[in-house]
Amino acid sequence: MIARRNVRSALGEKNAARLAAARAAVDTAKHALGERGLPWWTDGAKDFNRHLVKNTPYAEWYEHLDVSQD
């Protein structure tokens, strides 16, 4: 992403104005991608992000997965 490269470049140059503009561009892109801002989904289901799977309704399903690393 060009905006992220611009942030790195502005940090290296220690250019505060350019850094602010680059960070604003990153923020705009993240909003457009749905990474920031209000959730785009509206199914009403509880969000189990940042929960251990054993403490969610998916625990039984997860027990039956083969998660071995080869």
N, C-alpha and C positions, 0 to 999 in steps of 0.2 A: 504494500500500500504506500503510495507516494507520500501521503500525509505523515506516516510514521517515519519515513526516511527524512522528511523535512524536520521533524522534531529532533532526530539524532544530529542532523547537520547543524541546526540552530544551537543545540547544546554545545557542540564542539566549537562553534564560533562565539559562544557566549553572547548571542544576540537576543535580548529580551523581547523585542517587538516581533521578531520573526518566530521566536519560540511560542509566544502567545497565539499568533496566527496559525501556526502549525498544530498546536494543541486544540484550537477551536475546530480546525478541519478534521482532526481525528474524532473529536466529539460528535461532529455532524455526521460523519460516516458511521460511527457506532450507533447513533440513533436511527439512521436509515436502515441499518442491518438488524435492528431490534435488540441489540446488545445492551442498550441503555434506554431509559424511559419507562413508560408504562408497559406492562405485559401485553403482547399482541394476542394471546389466547384468552378465551373467555369461557372455558368449559366448566368453571366453578369447582373443579376438583382441587383437593388440598395438594400443596406442593411439598414433595418429600425430598427436595434438594437439601443437601447437607445433613441427611439423616443416615444412620447406619441401616443397611438393608434389612437387618434382623429386626429392626423396630418399625418396619413398614408393612403394608399389606402384601408386599412382594416377597416376603421372607421365604415362604414355602416354594414359590417358583424358583427363587435363587438357589435354594438347597439342591435342586435337581439339575442345575447347570454344570457342565464340565468346564471348570475354569483353570484346569492344570496348564502350566506353561511348559512348552516343549523346548 
